Every structure is written in structure tokens, then in C-alpha cells.
Amino acid sequence: MKIQWFPGHMTKALRLMRESVKAVDIIGYVLDARAPNACLNPEFETLTDRKPCLIILNKVDLADNAKVEKWKNYFESKGKTTVVVSSVNINKSKTLTSAFMQIAKPVTERYAKKGVFKPVRAMIIGVPNSGKSTLINCVSTRKLAVTGDRPGVTKGKQWVRLSNGIELMDTPGTLWPKFIDDMTARHLVYIGSIKDDIIDINEAVALFLEEMSTLYPEALKERYGISDLNKKPYEILLDICVKRGFILRGGEYDEERCAKAVLDDFRKGRLGKITLETP
């Protein structure tokens, strides 16, 4: 399945970020903990090379704890300060703000020596639907950034000031013009970073079921009551149609409804805590 999706506003967003990076002290790089590798946008490398960068493994409430720990260790081995958070969990906000202050310490100390107080400015970047705006609302304890469970909600930069003097710049979720490999594109589809209406959802979910049959077979068996996963992915999809009652008049399978339900189950965590990639 070949997928390419790079709407025009993303070109504008990348240009905006490259211009705005001069005005910030640090960068918060938000990755969906279910597919961290797929969320690493090559277009962001020029941004993260120029400023201290905090890796934020987000949505850990939906991710495999053991794999998330491996990812945290991996990024830290590369010299990147890394935090593990859930943007819907307000109790994690102190962890995040403390991490921002930690990597901004050289900047604040430099200002202090000059007798100047300036707020620490952080640019928040990530692929669409990685939870950037929700995360900002979490640490601010107010709903200041526009959010949504679909890609493309944030259209321009938004500044949010926190009570401790940090200012966060929310940016539009941005992909890159051409995906390196099909697996990256698929994982971005599964986590909702690419709009469902531009893909063949039946084919996408068949591929998802094939991957899940290897990575988390018990999750499929428990959720859908199916025992035989040694079938073609499309046949597994049809089995789920039967188990969930997705049957049209005349006995035809409602494959599209079933595919959407399976994808929704994954995205909402009904299949359990899942991470599709390891370092």
C-alpha cells in the first residue's frame, strides 16, 4: 500500500517553524509512544540540531510499557533528555515542566549572569495527532490550545504562557514530502497522523491485522474472540465481521465498517497497551 500525504499547509508550517526557531530557547519534540520511529520527521533535524531538544514520549497510557522504556533508554543513549508522559494525565505536568527547565538551565543561567529575566521559550513540534496541543493544555491546566483527535487541527503557531515563566509555542503537526518506507506510512495511518479518507481503509486494516498477529496475537484473540490467526489478513478481517455482527442485508460483509471499528479499537486503547516499534 503506497501512501503519500503532504497538503500545502504543511509546507507553510515547516517554513514557519524554521523562521520561528530563532526566537525560542529549546524544543519539545512530541512522539507518539506507540510508533516513535514513524514520528521522527526528517524535516525536523535542522530544527533540533540548532537548539536543546527534549524528547517527549506521549500517549504512554496507550503504549507498551516495556517497549516505551526501551525507547527512553535509546534516546538517552543518544544524549537526548527524554520524558514519558500522557497528555491527558494532569499529574504528569510537573514532570514535563521540570524537564523543560532542566534543559533550559544553561539559557536561564546565561540570562541571570547578565541580570536579565526572560521567559524560557519552547517550540513544540511533532507529526499530526501526536498530542501536542493536548499536552500544552495539560501543563497549562487550562484549555488554551485548540485540540482534536484527527490530524490538521492546529493551523498556525499559538503561544501559551505557563505560570512558571515558560512560554510554549504550539505548531501545526507536520509530515515530510516523501515517506522513506511503506511501514512508516502505515504506522502513521494507524496512529491517526494521516487522514483516513485518503487511504484504502480495508487494505490498511488488513495490513494492521497482519502485523498485530505477530506482535500481539493475544490482543486480537481476546478482543474479537477469534482463535485462528494463521490466515490471510483479509480473512481475519472477515472473521471479525462475523464476530462483531458487521453483516449487510443479503449476508454481505460490511468490511469498511469493520475496518473502521478495528482502527478505532487500536486508537482508543481497547486492544490493550501496544507499541508497534522497537529501537
N, C-alpha and C positions, 0 to 999 in steps of 0.2 A: 504494500500500500504506500504510494508516493504522496507525501503531504508537503505543501508549501503554503505558508500564510504570512504575509508581511504587508498589512494595509498601510496606506500612505501616512497615517498619523504617527506610525512608529518611526519613520524617517525623521519626522519633525521632532519626536520625543528624544531620539538619540542626539540630534543637534542641540536641543535644549539642555540635555544633561552635560554634553561636552563644554557648552558655554558656562553652565552654572557651577561646574566643579571648581572653578577658580574661587568661587565665593564661599566654599564650605571647608571645614577643617578635617572632617572624617566622612567615611562612607559606611552605611549599613547595608549589607548585601543579603537580601532575604531569599532563602532557598526552601522549597517545599521538601520536607524531610522524607517524603515518600519517593522522591526522584531527584536527589540533589545534583547528580551529574547532568541530567537533562536540563536543569535550571541554570547551569553555568553558561551564560551568554558570552560568546567570544567578543562581541562588540563592547562589553564592559571592561575588558582588560586594560584599555588605555585609561579608564577612569580609576580603577583600583590600583594601578601601578603608581599613580600620582599622589594618592592620599592614604593615610592609615585606614585599614578596612576591617570591619567587624563582620564575621560570617554569622548569620542568624538562621539556624535550622528551625524552621517554623512548622506548625501543624503537627507537632510531635504527639498530640493526642490521637492522631490517626495513623501514626507510623510505628514500625517495628523497633522496639526499644534497643535490642541488641545491635541491629544494623545502624541505628542512629548514633550509638556510642562509637561504632567503628568509624563513621563519617566524622564525628567530632575529633577523634584521635588523628584521623587522616589530615584534616585541615590544620590542626595544631602542630602536626609534624612538619607542615609547610610554613610554620611561623605565623599562622593566622589565628588571632583571638577568635574563639568560637563559643556561641551560646546556644542552648537548646531551649526553645520556648513554644508555647501555644498561644497564638494571638487572641484567642477567645478566653484565656485564663488571666484574669486581672492580677492574680497572686504572683505571676511571673514578671510583672512590670518592673519591680525593683532589680531583678537580675539583669534585665536589659539596660536600664538606665545606668546601673553601676558599671556595666561593660562599656557603655559609651564613654563614661567619664574616665575609665581606665585607659582606653586607647587614645583619649584626647589629652591625657595628662601632660605630655611634652608641650602641647599647644598652650594649655592653661598656665603652665609654669613659665613659659616664654612671655606671655602677656603679663603675668604677675611681676616678673622682674622689671618690666617697663612701667609698672604701676597702673596698668590698664585693665579694666574689666570688660571683657567681651563675651557674649554667649557663645557656647560651642555650637557650631552649625554642622549638622549631619545630613547628607543626602541619602535617602532610602531608595534603593534600586532593586530590581528583580523582574522576572518574567511575569506575564499577566496571570492574575488569580493566585499569586503566591502568598497573599495575605498582608501586603504592605500597609494598606490603609487601615485594615482592622487592627493590625499591630500598633500603628500610630495612635488609634483611638484607645487602645488598651493602656499604653503607657501614659497617655494624657488624662485618662479616666473620664474623658468626655468624647462625644461623637463629633469630631471636628473634620475628619477626612471622609469623603464620600466612599462607600463600600458597596460590594455586590459579589455574589457567588458566580460570577461569569467574567471572562476577560474583557478588557476595554472600558471599565467603569471610570477610572481616573484618566482625564483627558489632558490635563496640564499640570504644572507644578503647583503644589499647595504648601504653604509654610504653617507649621504648628509649633507654638511655643509651649514648653513644659515648665512646671513650677520651679524646677531646679536650675533653670538658666539654659537648658539645652533647647535648640531650635531644630526641628526636623523638617526636611523638605521631602514631601511625597512626590513621586514621579510616576508617569504612566508606565504600566507594565509593558515591557518591550522584548520582542524576539530578535532574531537576526535574519538577514535576507535569504540565506540558503542553509538548510539543515545538513549537517555533516553525514548523518546516517539515519536510516529509517527508524531504528529503535528509539533514538532521541525524540523524533517527531511523535512516535506512538505514545511514549510516556507523557509528553506534553499534552496530548489529547486526553489521556486517561485522567490526569490531574486537573483538567479543565482550563489549561493555558491556551488552547486553540479552540475556536468556536465549533460546536458540534455540527452546525448547519453547513460547514464547508467540507465535511468528510462523509464517507460511506460508513454510517454508524454500525451497520450489521457486520461489515468486514472488520472494522476496528475492534468491536467487542469479541468477535471470533478469535482475533489475534490476542486480545487480552486474556480470554479463557485458556488459550494455549499456553501463555506464559504463567498464568496462575496455576495451571495443572501441574506445572513443575515446581514453582516456588511455594505455593500454599494450597496444596490439594485438599487438605482437611477443611480449609475455609469454604471452599466450593461445596464440598460434601455436606457440611453442616448447614450452610445457609439454604441450599436448594434441594437437599435430600436426594442427591444423585450419588450413585456408588461407582459407576464405571466411567473413569476419565480416560481410558485407553481408546478413545475415539477421535475422529477428526473434530476440530474445534467447532465447526458448524453444526455437527451432530450433537455436541454438548449443548449448544445454544437451543436446539430444538427440544432436547430433553428438559431444559429449564422452562421452555414454553409450556410443556405439558405439566410440569410440577407446579408452576405458578398460575396455570389456567389462562395463558395468553393464546386463546384459540378463537379464530374468527368464525363467523357463520359459514357453514359448509365444511367445517373441520380444518380450514387452513390455519397455519401457524401465524400468529401476529409477531413476526420476528423483530420488527422495528420497535414495538412497544417493549418487548422482552430485552432487547439490547439496551434501550434507554434505562430500563429498570436495573439491569446489572451494573451499568456505569454509575448510576446514582447510588447503588448499594456500596460500591467502592468509595466514591467520593464522600459519602456521609459516614463511612466507617462501619457499615453494617456487616462487612465481610471480616471485620477484625482489624487489628493493627498491622499494616502492610507497608513495606518498603521494597520497591521494585529493583533497586540497585545497591551494589556494594562498591566500596572504593577499589 
